[in-house]
């Protein structure tokens, strides 16, 4: 949660350095890396808190078991998607570690650390999606996991 303040600090420093000093070549990429980390590491947490945004045209009018049945289907699709993302993330991370991949920018930072964080964030969200799937499945069957 506090990572957003670090990102704001980096962007403030970037603005000040461009206005009063020599512009920094690293600030934009660091802000991008922080935003990706904030977004991906917060995904599973927001799912755990049930704080993500829903399109609520019909959903709120349904019975709880109907909602759970629909959520089971959407969780299966999400798990499939996150599984593909995790596979690609692991492959990309191994590549970055094996070949010492760097960015194509003037700063040229190593890509392995951010790819590790991204893959870990996808893994956490996948684990939370699996937990939510089983909770919804139990609710759809009329059972409770509480």
N, CA, C and O atoms as a GROMACS GRO file, in nm:
protein
  584
    1UNK      N    1   0.082  -0.118   0.000
    1UNK     CA    2   0.000   0.000   0.000
    1UNK      C    3   0.087   0.126   0.000
    1UNK      O    4   0.054   0.225  -0.065
    2UNK      N    5   0.197   0.122   0.071
    2UNK     CA    6   0.282   0.240   0.082
    2UNK      C    7   0.374   0.258  -0.038
    2UNK      O    8   0.443   0.359  -0.050
    3UNK      N    9   0.376   0.160  -0.127
    3UNK     CA   10   0.459   0.169  -0.246
    3UNK      C   11   0.416   0.284  -0.336
    3UNK      O   12   0.498   0.338  -0.411
    4UNK      N   13   0.290   0.322  -0.330
    4UNK     CA   14   0.242   0.434  -0.410
    4UNK      C   15   0.311   0.564  -0.370
    4UNK      O   16   0.335   0.649  -0.456
    5UNK      N   17   0.343   0.580  -0.241
    5UNK     CA   18   0.411   0.700  -0.196
    5UNK      C   19   0.556   0.703  -0.244
    5UNK      O   20   0.610   0.810  -0.272
    6UNK      N   21   0.619   0.587  -0.252
    6UNK     CA   22   0.754   0.580  -0.308
    6UNK      C   23   0.752   0.621  -0.455
    6UNK      O   24   0.837   0.697  -0.500
    7UNK      N   25   0.652   0.570  -0.528
    7UNK     CA   26   0.639   0.606  -0.668
    7UNK      C   27   0.614   0.756  -0.685
    7UNK      O   28   0.672   0.819  -0.773
    8UNK      N   29   0.530   0.813  -0.601
    8UNK     CA   30   0.505   0.957  -0.607
    8UNK      C   31   0.632   1.036  -0.577
    8UNK      O   32   0.657   1.140  -0.639
    9UNK      N   33   0.712   0.987  -0.482
    9UNK     CA   34   0.839   1.052  -0.452
    9UNK      C   35   0.934   1.050  -0.570
    9UNK      O   36   1.001   1.149  -0.600
   10UNK      N   37   0.941   0.936  -0.638
   10UNK     CA   38   1.026   0.925  -0.757
   10UNK      C   39   0.979   1.021  -0.866
   10UNK      O   40   1.061   1.088  -0.929
   11UNK      N   41   0.848   1.028  -0.888
   11UNK     CA   42   0.796   1.118  -0.991
   11UNK      C   43   0.814   1.265  -0.952
   11UNK      O   44   0.839   1.348  -1.039
   12UNK      N   45   0.803   1.297  -0.824
   12UNK     CA   46   0.829   1.434  -0.779
   12UNK      C   47   0.976   1.470  -0.800
   12UNK      O   48   1.007   1.579  -0.847
   13UNK      N   49   1.065   1.377  -0.765
   13UNK     CA   50   1.207   1.400  -0.789
   13UNK      C   51   1.234   1.420  -0.938
   13UNK      O   52   1.314   1.505  -0.977
   14UNK      N   53   1.167   1.340  -1.021
   14UNK     CA   54   1.184   1.353  -1.166
   14UNK      C   55   1.143   1.492  -1.213
   14UNK      O   56   1.214   1.555  -1.292
   15UNK      N   57   1.029   1.539  -1.165
   15UNK     CA   58   0.982   1.672  -1.205
   15UNK      C   59   1.076   1.782  -1.158
   15UNK      O   60   1.108   1.874  -1.232
   16UNK      N   61   1.121   1.771  -1.034
   16UNK     CA   62   1.212   1.873  -0.980
   16UNK      C   63   1.346   1.872  -1.051
   16UNK      O   64   1.403   1.977  -1.079
   17UNK      N   65   1.397   1.753  -1.080
   17UNK     CA   66   1.528   1.746  -1.146
   17UNK      C   67   1.520   1.797  -1.290
   17UNK      O   68   1.617   1.854  -1.340
   18UNK      N   69   1.408   1.776  -1.357
   18UNK     CA   70   1.393   1.829  -1.493
   18UNK      C   71   1.378   1.980  -1.493
   18UNK      O   72   1.419   2.047  -1.588
   19UNK      N   73   1.321   2.035  -1.387
   19UNK     CA   74   1.299   2.179  -1.380
   19UNK      C   75   1.422   2.254  -1.333
   19UNK      O   76   1.457   2.358  -1.390
   20UNK      N   77   1.489   2.203  -1.230
   20UNK     CA   78   1.597   2.280  -1.166
   20UNK      C   79   1.736   2.223  -1.188
   20UNK      O   80   1.833   2.298  -1.176
   21UNK      N   81   1.750   2.096  -1.219
   21UNK     CA   82   1.880   2.033  -1.230
   21UNK      C   83   1.891   1.961  -1.364
   21UNK      O   84   1.813   1.986  -1.456
   22UNK      N   85   1.987   1.872  -1.372
   22UNK     CA   86   2.002   1.788  -1.490
   22UNK      C   87   1.898   1.676  -1.484
   22UNK      O   88   1.886   1.610  -1.381
   23UNK      N   89   1.822   1.654  -1.591
   23UNK     CA   90   1.720   1.547  -1.588
   23UNK      C   91   1.781   1.410  -1.562
   23UNK      O   92   1.888   1.378  -1.612
   24UNK      N   93   1.711   1.331  -1.484
   24UNK     CA   94   1.756   1.195  -1.453
   24UNK      C   95   1.707   1.100  -1.560
   24UNK      O   96   1.597   1.116  -1.614
   25UNK      N   97   1.789   1.001  -1.592
   25UNK     CA   98   1.749   0.904  -1.695
   25UNK      C   99   1.680   0.782  -1.635
   25UNK      O  100   1.626   0.699  -1.709
   26UNK      N  101   1.679   0.769  -1.505
   26UNK     CA  102   1.628   0.649  -1.441
   26UNK      C  103   1.488   0.663  -1.382
   26UNK      O  104   1.425   0.562  -1.353
   27UNK      N  105   1.439   0.783  -1.365
   27UNK     CA  106   1.316   0.802  -1.288
   27UNK      C  107   1.191   0.744  -1.354
   27UNK      O  108   1.107   0.686  -1.286
   28UNK      N  109   1.178   0.758  -1.484
   28UNK     CA  110   1.058   0.707  -1.551
   28UNK      C  111   1.049   0.556  -1.540
   28UNK      O  112   0.942   0.502  -1.511
   29UNK      N  113   1.161   0.488  -1.563
   29UNK     CA  114   1.156   0.341  -1.555
   29UNK      C  115   1.136   0.292  -1.412
   29UNK      O  116   1.066   0.193  -1.390
   30UNK      N  117   1.196   0.359  -1.315
   30UNK     CA  118   1.175   0.320  -1.176
   30UNK      C  119   1.028   0.339  -1.140
   30UNK      O  120   0.970   0.254  -1.071
   31UNK      N  121   0.967   0.447  -1.183
   31UNK     CA  122   0.824   0.470  -1.156
   31UNK      C  123   0.739   0.362  -1.223
   31UNK      O  124   0.641   0.315  -1.165
   32UNK      N  125   0.775   0.322  -1.345
   32UNK     CA  126   0.702   0.215  -1.412
   32UNK      C  127   0.716   0.083  -1.338
   32UNK      O  128   0.619   0.010  -1.322
   33UNK      N  129   0.838   0.052  -1.293
   33UNK     CA  130   0.861  -0.072  -1.219
   33UNK      C  131   0.783  -0.072  -1.088
   33UNK      O  132   0.726  -0.174  -1.050
   34UNK      N  133   0.780   0.042  -1.020
   34UNK     CA  134   0.705   0.051  -0.895
   34UNK      C  135   0.555   0.036  -0.919
   34UNK      O  136   0.485  -0.026  -0.839
   35UNK      N  137   0.506   0.093  -1.028
   35UNK     CA  138   0.363   0.083  -1.059
   35UNK      C  139   0.324  -0.061  -1.092
   35UNK      O  140   0.220  -0.109  -1.048
   36UNK      N  141   0.407  -0.130  -1.167
   36UNK     CA  142   0.382  -0.270  -1.199
   36UNK      C  143   0.382  -0.353  -1.071
   36UNK      O  144   0.295  -0.439  -1.052
   37UNK      N  145   0.478  -0.328  -0.984
   37UNK     CA  146   0.485  -0.401  -0.857
   37UNK      C  147   0.361  -0.374  -0.773
   37UNK      O  148   0.302  -0.466  -0.717
   38UNK      N  149   0.322  -0.248  -0.765
   38UNK     CA  150   0.204  -0.208  -0.687
   38UNK      C  151   0.078  -0.275  -0.742
   38UNK      O  152  -0.004  -0.326  -0.665
   39UNK      N  153   0.065  -0.276  -0.870
   39UNK     CA  154  -0.054  -0.332  -0.935
   39UNK      C  155  -0.061  -0.484  -0.919
   39UNK      O  156  -0.165  -0.537  -0.880
   40UNK      N  157   0.049  -0.552  -0.948
   40UNK     CA  158   0.045  -0.699  -0.946
   40UNK      C  159   0.048  -0.756  -0.805
   40UNK      O  160  -0.018  -0.857  -0.779
   41UNK      N  161   0.121  -0.695  -0.714
   41UNK     CA  162   0.122  -0.746  -0.578
   41UNK      C  163  -0.008  -0.713  -0.505
   41UNK      O  164  -0.046  -0.783  -0.411
   42UNK      N  165  -0.077  -0.608  -0.548
   42UNK     CA  166  -0.203  -0.572  -0.486
   42UNK      C  167  -0.323  -0.646  -0.541
   42UNK      O  168  -0.431  -0.642  -0.482
   43UNK      N  169  -0.307  -0.714  -0.654
   43UNK     CA  170  -0.419  -0.784  -0.717
   43UNK      C  171  -0.477  -0.894  -0.631
   43UNK      O  172  -0.598  -0.899  -0.610
   44UNK      N  173  -0.392  -0.982  -0.581
   44UNK     CA  174  -0.438  -1.091  -0.496
   44UNK      C  175  -0.495  -1.039  -0.364
   44UNK      O  176  -0.591  -1.095  -0.311
   45UNK      N  177  -0.434  -0.933  -0.312
   45UNK     CA  178  -0.482  -0.876  -0.186
   45UNK      C  179  -0.621  -0.815  -0.202
   45UNK      O  180  -0.707  -0.833  -0.116
   46UNK      N  181  -0.642  -0.744  -0.313
   46UNK     CA  182  -0.775  -0.686  -0.335
   46UNK      C  183  -0.880  -0.795  -0.360
   46UNK      O  184  -0.996  -0.779  -0.325
   47UNK      N  185  -0.838  -0.905  -0.420
   47UNK     CA  186  -0.929  -1.017  -0.440
   47UNK      C  187  -0.962  -1.082  -0.306
   47UNK      O  188  -1.076  -1.123  -0.283
   48UNK      N  189  -0.864  -1.091  -0.216
   48UNK     CA  190  -0.886  -1.148  -0.085
   48UNK      C  191  -0.987  -1.064  -0.005
   48UNK      O  192  -1.071  -1.118   0.066
   49UNK      N  193  -0.977  -0.932  -0.018
   49UNK     CA  194  -1.068  -0.842   0.053
   49UNK      C  195  -1.201  -0.824  -0.020
   49UNK      O  196  -1.290  -0.756   0.031
   50UNK      N  197  -1.215  -0.884  -0.138
   50UNK     CA  198  -1.332  -0.866  -0.223
   50UNK      C  199  -1.353  -0.718  -0.253
   50UNK      O  200  -1.465  -0.667  -0.249
   51UNK      N  201  -1.244  -0.649  -0.284
   51UNK     CA  202  -1.248  -0.505  -0.306
   51UNK      C  203  -1.233  -0.468  -0.454
   51UNK      O  204  -1.221  -0.350  -0.486
   52UNK      N  205  -1.235  -0.566  -0.543
   52UNK     CA  206  -1.221  -0.535  -0.684
   52UNK      C  207  -1.355  -0.485  -0.740
   52UNK      O  208  -1.460  -0.502  -0.678
   53UNK      N  209  -1.348  -0.424  -0.855
   53UNK     CA  210  -1.465  -0.360  -0.915
   53UNK      C  211  -1.543  -0.464  -0.996
   53UNK      O  212  -1.485  -0.544  -1.070
   54UNK      N  213  -1.676  -0.462  -0.980
   54UNK     CA  214  -1.763  -0.552  -1.056
   54UNK      C  215  -1.857  -0.471  -1.143
   54UNK      O  216  -1.895  -0.359  -1.108
   55UNK      N  217  -1.894  -0.528  -1.256
   55UNK     CA  218  -2.001  -0.474  -1.338
   55UNK      C  219  -2.129  -0.528  -1.279
   55UNK      O  220  -2.158  -0.647  -1.291
   56UNK      N  221  -2.207  -0.442  -1.215
   56UNK     CA  222  -2.315  -0.489  -1.129
   56UNK      C  223  -2.453  -0.462  -1.188
   56UNK      O  224  -2.541  -0.410  -1.119
   57UNK      N  225  -2.474  -0.496  -1.315
   57UNK     CA  226  -2.606  -0.477  -1.374
   57UNK      C  227  -2.704  -0.583  -1.327
   57UNK      O  228  -2.817  -0.550  -1.289
   58UNK      N  229  -2.664  -0.706  -1.328
   58UNK     CA  230  -2.751  -0.817  -1.290
   58UNK      C  231  -2.707  -0.885  -1.161
   58UNK      O  232  -2.789  -0.939  -1.088
   59UNK      N  233  -2.580  -0.881  -1.134
   59UNK     CA  234  -2.519  -0.958  -1.026
   59UNK      C  235  -2.585  -0.935  -0.891
   59UNK      O  236  -2.611  -1.030  -0.817
   60UNK      N  237  -2.613  -0.811  -0.858
   60UNK     CA  238  -2.669  -0.780  -0.725
   60UNK      C  239  -2.813  -0.831  -0.708
   60UNK      O  240  -2.860  -0.848  -0.596
   61UNK      N  241  -2.882  -0.856  -0.817
   61UNK     CA  242  -3.021  -0.903  -0.810
   61UNK      C  243  -3.032  -1.055  -0.798
   61UNK      O  244  -3.138  -1.108  -0.765
   62UNK      N  245  -2.922  -1.125  -0.824
   62UNK     CA  246  -2.926  -1.270  -0.820
   62UNK      C  247  -2.923  -1.322  -0.677
   62UNK      O  248  -2.882  -1.252  -0.584
   63UNK      N  249  -2.968  -1.445  -0.661
   63UNK     CA  250  -2.959  -1.514  -0.533
   63UNK      C  251  -2.812  -1.546  -0.504
   63UNK      O  252  -2.733  -1.558  -0.598
   64UNK      N  253  -2.774  -1.559  -0.379
   64UNK     CA  254  -2.633  -1.589  -0.346
   64UNK      C  255  -2.578  -1.714  -0.413
   64UNK      O  256  -2.462  -1.717  -0.454
   65UNK      N  257  -2.660  -1.819  -0.425
   65UNK     CA  258  -2.611  -1.941  -0.491
   65UNK      C  259  -2.592  -1.920  -0.640
   65UNK      O  260  -2.499  -1.977  -0.699
   66UNK      N  261  -2.676  -1.840  -0.704
   66UNK     CA  262  -2.659  -1.809  -0.846
   66UNK      C  263  -2.531  -1.730  -0.866
   66UNK      O  264  -2.454  -1.756  -0.959
   67UNK      N  265  -2.508  -1.632  -0.779
   67UNK     CA  266  -2.383  -1.555  -0.785
   67UNK      C  267  -2.262  -1.647  -0.771
   67UNK      O  268  -2.164  -1.632  -0.843
   68UNK      N  269  -2.271  -1.740  -0.678
   68UNK     CA  270  -2.159  -1.832  -0.655
   68UNK      C  271  -2.135  -1.920  -0.778
   68UNK      O  272  -2.020  -1.947  -0.813
   69UNK      N  273  -2.242  -1.964  -0.843
   69UNK     CA  274  -2.226  -2.046  -0.964
   69UNK      C  275  -2.158  -1.967  -1.076
   69UNK      O  276  -2.069  -2.018  -1.144
   70UNK      N  277  -2.200  -1.844  -1.094
   70UNK     CA  278  -2.138  -1.759  -1.197
   70UNK      C  279  -1.993  -1.731  -1.159
   70UNK      O  280  -1.905  -1.732  -1.246
   71UNK      N  281  -1.968  -1.708  -1.032
   71UNK     CA  282  -1.830  -1.684  -0.986
   71UNK      C  283  -1.741  -1.805  -1.006
   71UNK      O  284  -1.622  -1.790  -1.032
   72UNK      N  285  -1.797  -1.926  -0.993
   72UNK     CA  286  -1.718  -2.048  -1.018
   72UNK      C  287  -1.669  -2.049  -1.162
   72UNK      O  288  -1.552  -2.079  -1.188
   73UNK      N  289  -1.757  -2.017  -1.256
   73UNK     CA  290  -1.718  -2.016  -1.398
   73UNK      C  291  -1.614  -1.908  -1.425
   73UNK      O  292  -1.515  -1.932  -1.493
   74UNK      N  293  -1.637  -1.788  -1.372
   74UNK     CA  294  -1.541  -1.680  -1.398
   74UNK      C  295  -1.408  -1.706  -1.329
   74UNK      O  296  -1.303  -1.668  -1.381
   75UNK      N  297  -1.411  -1.771  -1.213
   75UNK     CA  298  -1.285  -1.805  -1.146
   75UNK      C  299  -1.206  -1.909  -1.227
   75UNK      O  300  -1.083  -1.903  -1.233
   76UNK      N  301  -1.277  -2.003  -1.287
   76UNK     CA  302  -1.208  -2.101  -1.372
   76UNK      C  303  -1.138  -2.031  -1.490
   76UNK      O  304  -1.024  -2.064  -1.525
   77UNK      N  305  -1.208  -1.936  -1.549
   77UNK     CA  306  -1.147  -1.860  -1.659
   77UNK      C  307  -1.027  -1.779  -1.610
   77UNK      O  308  -0.924  -1.771  -1.677
   78UNK      N  309  -1.041  -1.718  -1.492
   78UNK     CA  310  -0.932  -1.640  -1.436
   78UNK      C  311  -0.812  -1.729  -1.402
   78UNK      O  312  -0.698  -1.691  -1.426
   79UNK      N  313  -0.840  -1.846  -1.346
   79UNK     CA  314  -0.731  -1.939  -1.312
   79UNK      C  315  -0.658  -1.983  -1.439
   79UNK      O  316  -0.535  -1.992  -1.439
   80UNK      N  317  -0.730  -2.011  -1.545
   80UNK     CA  318  -0.667  -2.047  -1.672
   80UNK      C  319  -0.578  -1.933  -1.722
   80UNK      O  320  -0.463  -1.955  -1.760
   81UNK      N  321  -0.631  -1.811  -1.720
   81UNK     CA  322  -0.556  -1.694  -1.766
   81UNK      C  323  -0.432  -1.671  -1.680
   81UNK      O  324  -0.323  -1.647  -1.732
   82UNK      N  325  -0.449  -1.678  -1.549
   82UNK     CA  326  -0.334  -1.657  -1.460
   82UNK      C  327  -0.232  -1.769  -1.473
   82UNK      O  328  -0.112  -1.745  -1.458
   83UNK      N  329  -0.278  -1.890  -1.502
   83UNK     CA  330  -0.184  -2.000  -1.528
   83UNK      C  331  -0.098  -1.973  -1.650
   83UNK      O  332   0.023  -1.998  -1.648
   84UNK      N  333  -0.160  -1.921  -1.755
   84UNK     CA  334  -0.082  -1.885  -1.874
   84UNK      C  335   0.015  -1.770  -1.844
   84UNK      O  336   0.129  -1.772  -1.889
   85UNK      N  337  -0.032  -1.670  -1.768
   85UNK     CA  338   0.056  -1.560  -1.729
   85UNK      C  339   0.173  -1.609  -1.644
   85UNK      O  340   0.286  -1.563  -1.662
   86UNK      N  341   0.147  -1.701  -1.553
   86UNK     CA  342   0.253  -1.755  -1.469
   86UNK      C  343   0.355  -1.832  -1.552
   86UNK      O  344   0.475  -1.820  -1.532
   87UNK      N  345   0.306  -1.912  -1.646
   87UNK     CA  346   0.396  -1.986  -1.734
   87UNK      C  347   0.486  -1.890  -1.813
   87UNK      O  348   0.607  -1.910  -1.820
   88UNK      N  349   0.425  -1.787  -1.872
   88UNK     CA  350   0.503  -1.689  -1.946
   88UNK      C  351   0.597  -1.609  -1.856
   88UNK      O  352   0.708  -1.576  -1.896
   89UNK      N  353   0.551  -1.578  -1.734
   89UNK     CA  354   0.636  -1.504  -1.642
   89UNK      C  355   0.758  -1.584  -1.598
   89UNK      O  356   0.868  -1.529  -1.589
   90UNK      N  357   0.738  -1.712  -1.571
   90UNK     CA  358   0.851  -1.797  -1.532
   90UNK      C  359   0.949  -1.809  -1.647
   90UNK      O  360   1.070  -1.799  -1.627
   91UNK      N  361   0.898  -1.830  -1.767
   91UNK     CA  362   0.984  -1.839  -1.886
   91UNK      C  363   1.062  -1.710  -1.907
   91UNK      O  364   1.182  -1.714  -1.934
   92UNK      N  365   0.994  -1.597  -1.895
   92UNK     CA  366   1.059  -1.468  -1.915
   92UNK      C  367   1.161  -1.438  -1.805
   92UNK      O  368   1.266  -1.380  -1.831
   93UNK      N  369   1.129  -1.479  -1.683
   93UNK     CA  370   1.223  -1.457  -1.572
   93UNK      C  371   1.348  -1.541  -1.589
   93UNK      O  372   1.459  -1.492  -1.566
   94UNK      N  373   1.332  -1.667  -1.629
   94UNK     CA  374   1.449  -1.752  -1.653
   94UNK      C  375   1.536  -1.694  -1.764
   94UNK      O  376   1.659  -1.695  -1.755
   95UNK      N  377   1.472  -1.644  -1.869
   95UNK     CA  378   1.547  -1.582  -1.978
   95UNK      C  379   1.626  -1.462  -1.928
   95UNK      O  380   1.744  -1.445  -1.961
   96UNK      N  381   1.561  -1.377  -1.847
   96UNK     CA  382   1.627  -1.258  -1.796
   96UNK      C  383   1.744  -1.295  -1.705
   96UNK      O  384   1.848  -1.228  -1.707
   97UNK      N  385   1.729  -1.400  -1.627
   97UNK     CA  386   1.838  -1.443  -1.539
   97UNK      C  387   1.951  -1.509  -1.618
   97UNK      O  388   2.068  -1.486  -1.590
   98UNK      N  389   1.915  -1.590  -1.715
   98UNK     CA  390   2.016  -1.665  -1.790
   98UNK      C  391   2.100  -1.575  -1.880
   98UNK      O  392   2.222  -1.593  -1.889
   99UNK      N  393   2.037  -1.480  -1.945
   99UNK     CA  394   2.108  -1.396  -2.040
   99UNK      C  395   2.137  -1.255  -1.987
   99UNK      O  396   2.178  -1.168  -2.063
  100UNK      N  397   2.116  -1.233  -1.858
  100UNK     CA  398   2.142  -1.104  -1.796
  100UNK      C  399   2.076  -0.991  -1.875
  100UNK      O  400   2.139  -0.892  -1.912
  101UNK      N  401   1.945  -1.009  -1.900
  101UNK     CA  402   1.870  -0.915  -1.982
  101UNK      C  403   1.865  -0.776  -1.918
  101UNK      O  404   1.849  -0.762  -1.797
  102UNK      N  405   1.880  -0.676  -2.001
  102UNK     CA  406   1.867  -0.537  -1.957
  102UNK      C  407   1.766  -0.466  -2.045
  102UNK      O  408   1.731  -0.514  -2.154
  103UNK      N  409   1.719  -0.353  -1.997
  103UNK     CA  410   1.624  -0.272  -2.073
  103UNK      C  411   1.695  -0.205  -2.189
  103UNK      O  412   1.818  -0.190  -2.188
  104UNK      N  413   1.618  -0.164  -2.289
  104UNK     CA  414   1.678  -0.099  -2.406
  104UNK      C  415   1.689   0.052  -2.389
  104UNK      O  416   1.719   0.123  -2.485
  105UNK      N  417   1.665   0.102  -2.270
  105UNK     CA  418   1.671   0.246  -2.248
  105UNK      C  419   1.816   0.290  -2.225
  105UNK      O  420   1.908   0.207  -2.222
  106UNK      N  421   1.835   0.420  -2.210
  106UNK     CA  422   1.969   0.473  -2.184
  106UNK      C  423   2.020   0.429  -2.048
  106UNK      O  424   2.141   0.409  -2.031
  107UNK      N  425   1.931   0.412  -1.951
  107UNK     CA  426   1.971   0.369  -1.817
  107UNK      C  427   2.007   0.221  -1.816
  107UNK      O  428   2.101   0.181  -1.746
  108UNK      N  429   1.936   0.141  -1.891
  108UNK     CA  430   1.961  -0.002  -1.911
  108UNK      C  431   1.965  -0.083  -1.781
  108UNK      O  432   2.066  -0.147  -1.752
  109UNK      N  433   1.857  -0.081  -1.702
  109UNK     CA  434   1.857  -0.161  -1.579
  109UNK      C  435   1.839  -0.309  -1.609
  109UNK      O  436   1.788  -0.347  -1.714
  110UNK      N  437   1.880  -0.391  -1.513
  110UNK     CA  438   1.858  -0.535  -1.525
  110UNK      C  439   1.709  -0.563  -1.511
  110UNK      O  440   1.641  -0.502  -1.428
  111UNK      N  441   1.658  -0.655  -1.591
  111UNK     CA  442   1.515  -0.683  -1.594
  111UNK      C  443   1.474  -0.796  -1.499
  111UNK      O  444   1.356  -0.811  -1.468
  112UNK      N  445   1.570  -0.875  -1.454
  112UNK     CA  446   1.536  -0.990  -1.369
  112UNK      C  447   1.462  -0.951  -1.241
  112UNK      O  448   1.364  -1.018  -1.208
  113UNK      N  449   1.503  -0.848  -1.167
  113UNK     CA  450   1.431  -0.817  -1.042
  113UNK      C  451   1.283  -0.785  -1.064
  113UNK      O  452   1.199  -0.834  -0.990
  114UNK      N  453   1.251  -0.704  -1.162
  114UNK     CA  454   1.111  -0.670  -1.184
  114UNK      C  455   1.033  -0.790  -1.238
  114UNK      O  456   0.915  -0.806  -1.207
  115UNK      N  457   1.097  -0.873  -1.316
  115UNK     CA  458   1.028  -0.991  -1.367
  115UNK      C  459   1.002  -1.092  -1.255
  115UNK      O  460   0.901  -1.162  -1.257
  116UNK      N  461   1.092  -1.099  -1.158
  116UNK     CA  462   1.069  -1.186  -1.043
  116UNK      C  463   0.950  -1.134  -0.962
  116UNK      O  464   0.864  -1.212  -0.921
  117UNK      N  465   0.945  -1.004  -0.940
  117UNK     CA  466   0.833  -0.944  -0.865
  117UNK      C  467   0.702  -0.966  -0.941
  117UNK      O  468   0.601  -1.000  -0.880
  118UNK      N  469   0.703  -0.948  -1.073
  118UNK     CA  470   0.583  -0.968  -1.152
  118UNK      C  471   0.535  -1.112  -1.144
  118UNK      O  472   0.415  -1.137  -1.126
  119UNK      N  473   0.625  -1.206  -1.158
  119UNK     CA  474   0.589  -1.348  -1.153
  119UNK      C  475   0.536  -1.385  -1.014
  119UNK      O  476   0.440  -1.462  -1.003
  120UNK      N  477   0.598  -1.331  -0.910
  120UNK     CA  478   0.552  -1.357  -0.774
  120UNK      C  479   0.412  -1.299  -0.753
  120UNK      O  480   0.328  -1.362  -0.689
  121UNK      N  481   0.386  -1.181  -0.807
  121UNK     CA  482   0.253  -1.120  -0.796
  121UNK      C  483   0.147  -1.202  -0.867
  121UNK      O  484   0.036  -1.219  -0.815
  122UNK      N  485   0.180  -1.254  -0.985
  122UNK     CA  486   0.085  -1.341  -1.057
  122UNK      C  487   0.062  -1.470  -0.979
  122UNK      O  488  -0.051  -1.518  -0.973
  123UNK      N  489   0.167  -1.526  -0.920
  123UNK     CA  490   0.152  -1.647  -0.839
  123UNK      C  491   0.061  -1.623  -0.720
  123UNK      O  492  -0.026  -1.705  -0.690
  124UNK      N  493   0.079  -1.510  -0.651
  124UNK     CA  494  -0.007  -1.480  -0.536
  124UNK      C  495  -0.153  -1.464  -0.579
  124UNK      O  496  -0.244  -1.510  -0.510
  125UNK      N  497  -0.173  -1.399  -0.692
  125UNK     CA  498  -0.311  -1.382  -0.739
  125UNK      C  499  -0.371  -1.515  -0.782
  125UNK      O  500  -0.490  -1.539  -0.761
  126UNK      N  501  -0.291  -1.602  -0.840
  126UNK     CA  502  -0.338  -1.736  -0.878
  126UNK      C  503  -0.378  -1.816  -0.754
  126UNK      O  504  -0.481  -1.883  -0.754
  127UNK      N  505  -0.298  -1.809  -0.650
  127UNK     CA  506  -0.332  -1.880  -0.526
  127UNK      C  507  -0.461  -1.826  -0.465
  127UNK      O  508  -0.545  -1.902  -0.417
  128UNK      N  509  -0.477  -1.693  -0.468
  128UNK     CA  510  -0.600  -1.635  -0.414
  128UNK      C  511  -0.720  -1.670  -0.502
  128UNK      O  512  -0.830  -1.692  -0.451
  129UNK      N  513  -0.700  -1.677  -0.633
  129UNK     CA  514  -0.809  -1.717  -0.723
  129UNK      C  515  -0.851  -1.861  -0.695
  129UNK      O  516  -0.970  -1.893  -0.699
  130UNK      N  517  -0.756  -1.948  -0.666
  130UNK     CA  518  -0.790  -2.087  -0.633
  130UNK      C  519  -0.869  -2.093  -0.502
  130UNK      O  520  -0.967  -2.167  -0.492
  131UNK      N  521  -0.826  -2.016  -0.402
  131UNK     CA  522  -0.900  -2.013  -0.275
  131UNK      C  523  -1.041  -1.960  -0.295
  131UNK      O  524  -1.136  -2.014  -0.238
  132UNK      N  525  -1.055  -1.856  -0.375
  132UNK     CA  526  -1.187  -1.800  -0.402
  132UNK      C  527  -1.273  -1.898  -0.481
  132UNK      O  528  -1.393  -1.909  -0.457
  133UNK      N  529  -1.211  -1.970  -0.573
  133UNK     CA  530  -1.284  -2.072  -0.650
  133UNK      C  531  -1.345  -2.177  -0.557
  133UNK      O  532  -1.463  -2.210  -0.570
  134UNK      N  533  -1.265  -2.230  -0.464
  134UNK     CA  534  -1.317  -2.333  -0.375
  134UNK      C  535  -1.422  -2.277  -0.280
  134UNK      O  536  -1.517  -2.348  -0.244
  135UNK      N  537  -1.408  -2.153  -0.238
  135UNK     CA  538  -1.510  -2.091  -0.154
  135UNK      C  539  -1.640  -2.076  -0.231
  135UNK      O  540  -1.748  -2.106  -0.179
  136UNK      N  541  -1.630  -2.030  -0.356
  136UNK     CA  542  -1.751  -2.015  -0.439
  136UNK      C  543  -1.814  -2.150  -0.473
  136UNK      O  544  -1.936  -2.162  -0.477
  137UNK      N  545  -1.731  -2.250  -0.496
  137UNK     CA  546  -1.782  -2.383  -0.525
  137UNK      C  547  -1.860  -2.439  -0.407
  137UNK      O  548  -1.966  -2.498  -0.424
  138UNK      N  549  -1.808  -2.419  -0.288
  138UNK     CA  550  -1.879  -2.466  -0.168
  138UNK      C  551  -2.011  -2.390  -0.152
  138UNK      O  552  -2.113  -2.449  -0.117
  139UNK      N  553  -2.007  -2.260  -0.177
  139UNK     CA  554  -2.130  -2.181  -0.165
  139UNK      C  555  -2.233  -2.221  -0.270
  139UNK      O  556  -2.353  -2.224  -0.242
  140UNK      N  557  -2.187  -2.252  -0.390
  140UNK     CA  558  -2.279  -2.295  -0.497
  140UNK      C  559  -2.344  -2.429  -0.462
  140UNK      O  560  -2.456  -2.456  -0.505
  141UNK      N  561  -2.274  -2.511  -0.386
  141UNK     CA  562  -2.327  -2.640  -0.343
  141UNK      C  563  -2.411  -2.628  -0.216
  141UNK      O  564  -2.466  -2.727  -0.168
  142UNK      N  565  -2.421  -2.508  -0.160
  142UNK     CA  566  -2.500  -2.488  -0.040
  142UNK      C  567  -2.423  -2.515   0.088
  142UNK      O  568  -2.484  -2.527   0.195
  143UNK      N  569  -2.293  -2.525   0.080
  143UNK     CA  570  -2.208  -2.552   0.196
  143UNK      C  571  -2.136  -2.422   0.236
  143UNK      O  572  -2.141  -2.322   0.164
  144UNK      N  573  -2.071  -2.426   0.349
  144UNK     CA  574  -1.995  -2.310   0.394
  144UNK      C  575  -1.856  -2.354   0.437
  144UNK      O  576  -1.840  -2.457   0.502
  145UNK      N  577  -1.755  -2.277   0.400
  145UNK     CA  578  -1.617  -2.307   0.440
  145UNK      C  579  -1.574  -2.220   0.558
  145UNK      O  580  -1.456  -2.219   0.593
  146UNK      N  581  -1.664  -2.150   0.618
  146UNK     CA  582  -1.630  -2.060   0.730
  146UNK      C  583  -1.599  -2.137   0.854
  146UNK      O  584  -1.568  -2.078   0.957
   0.00000   0.00000   0.00000
